[in-house]
Each structure stands twice: as structure tokens, then as C-alpha cells.
Amino acid sequence: MAKLAGSRGAAFCRKPDLSRAGVLLHGPDAALLGLRRRDLVAAVTEGDPMRLTRLEPEAVRRDPAALDTALKARGFFAGRQAVAIEGAKDALTQILAPLLGTLTPDDAFLVVTATGLGPRSSLRRLFEAEGALLAIGLYPDPPDAAEITGRLAAAGGPRRLSQEASGRLETLAAELDPGSFERFLEALALYAQGAEELSAEDVAALSPQGAGAEVDLLVGAVAEAQAVRIGPLLARLAAGGTAPGSALGAVSRHFRRLYTLAVAPRGPMAAVEALRPPVRGPRRDALLAQLRIWPAPRLETAQRTLAEAERRLRSPGEHPEAALVERILLRVALMAARN
């Protein structure tokens, strides 16, 4: 089946196989899909915006011929064209199926993004089954050391990382939301341009330590049922420029990590000891204390609550973002308090 995930999917987006006719990027995080779509389109079009055509799903449904025309068009500019459809649903499957089977490497490269597609999605099955197509599942797990190194190199930075620099970057990747970490890597690549190896000092020079420390405090307050601290911490983060949605994302990622540790086959203690980069000292003690007060079933409920809040923030319409995030984090903290 034609599908990729994780670091292999991210690597494909940076350096795609242009013998393919098109790619479906799917996963729960719209921001992450947007980042990888940007990488893929830039690689296909060599950064030339005149070689990209954007189409809305509803427009394609109303006029399938417009998509066929865009895919078969030959541009005025040399190089492969690209057609992007964002926010696709299964309703597009019947429209796309007869068109995609006729595409060749001379036609435009189709990039489709979609959130909320389950394993039985007809759109996923279409891209997984058709030999010239590819489905890439993208999930908000922090990038590993190899992916971080690749992204730095692609942005013009050093191709080697010291061991300490690699560990610090993996920690930051787990703490920051994907968009913030991406911007940090771009700034870091520019800062260290020309260096043969990235050092820990380079990372420290640009690390968002102030915001990171505040976010750590917020994550700890939620995970340790310290509900009274949540409101003031959110206010301080907002004053420092951290969006409520980013704070929510950090808490959500931490709870996914707690759940993974809680259900580890050899037990939470062994799972914490096996973490890479290692977690030691007060951070290790705090992690173990949180695992003692959060049984796996309650962690699962907390994850669902946080994920639903993230979906609400990404959905169209007006949302009182700060109020919604504070209410959800208080609800989660109180789950632990009842334990």
C-alpha cells in the first residue's frame, strides 16, 4: 500500500518523489498539515508561487472540470506545476478517483490535505491503493533527532549537531507547538549559518527559555491538580505573547506523553528511565509524581477532552479562545483532584 507516516512522511515532504502523481496529507493537527503542505509545495514548485494553483473543496465539487483543467494545464513557467486542495473530505473521493488514474508526471502534482479521516476513509483508501499516489499520515508527535537535523540542514543550517544540542532540541520539540518549533528552527538555522556543527550554546542563544519555563509551570499546574494557578499562569503567558491555543497544545502533548508512559508494557517507572533524551532530577521526580496521581483510564479521558478543545479552536467561527482554554484546563486539573 502507498502510505508513509512519521519521520519518513516528513522527509518525503521535504524531498518528494516527483514520479508520483499526487499526495494526501492527513492527520488531526491542521497546523502540522499546513507546515508539511508548505514544505511539499515548495519542493515541487521550487518555491515559485506562479506554479501553484489553489482550489477549494466546494469549488471542486461544484465544477470537477476545473480540477481536471488545473491538473492538465501547462504553465508559462518551466518546471512542475502543483495543485493544492485544503480541507478535503470523503465527499471528494468520487470526483477525484476518475481524474487521478489518468495523471502522469507531466501533469500538475496534486497535494490534498484533510483532517479527521479515519482508517476506513474512502479518500485515504484511494490514495493508499492507487500506485501513482501516496497517503502520508502526520501526527503531532515531536520530531526525532534525525528529522530535526534534516530540517535544520534544509533551512540552510549546520548538518551536524552536538549530542547536547540534539538533546536540547528534542526537549524543545516536545514543549513547543509545531508552528513555534518550526519558526525556532528557521531562526536557529540562520543564526548558525556557516557553522559545521550546531552547539548547545547556539541552541541556548535563541531558545525561548522564558516562555518555555512559564509553559512548564502551566503544564505542571494542570497535571498536578493545582487549579488555582492556571488562570494567573495563562495571563502571564498571554502577556508574554504566547497564544492560549499554544498553551493548550503544550498541555495536550504532555498528557499524550503521560498516557504513553502509563500504559508502557514494563510499567511507568521503567518507561521514564528509558526516555531519550534522559529526564533527570526534579523533572523526573515531577513526572513520576504525576503518573502516580493519573491512572491510565483518566488520562485517556483527559486526552479526549483536550483534543476536543483543540478541534473547537481550529473550527470555523468566533471562539473566546482564552476563556475556552482556561475552562478546559481547569476541568482537566479537577479530574486529577478527584482521583
Secondary structure, DSSP 8 states (H G I E B T S, - for coil): --EEEHHHHHHHHHS--TTSSEEEEE-S-HHHHHHHHHHHHHHHHTT-GGGEEEE-HHHHHH-HHHHHHHHH---SSSS--EEEE-S--GGGHHHHHHHHTT--TTS-EEEEEESS--TT-HHHHHHHHSTTEEEEE-------HHHHHHHHHHTT--SEE-HHHHHHHHHHHHHS-HHHHHHHHHHHHHHTTT-SEE-HHHHHHH--HHHHHHHHHHHHHHHTT-GGGHHHHHHHHHHTT--HHHHHHHHHHHHHHHHHHHT-TT-HHHHHHT-SS---HHHHHHHHHHHHH--HHHHHHHHHHHHHHHHHHHSSS---HHHHHHHHHHHHHHHHHT-
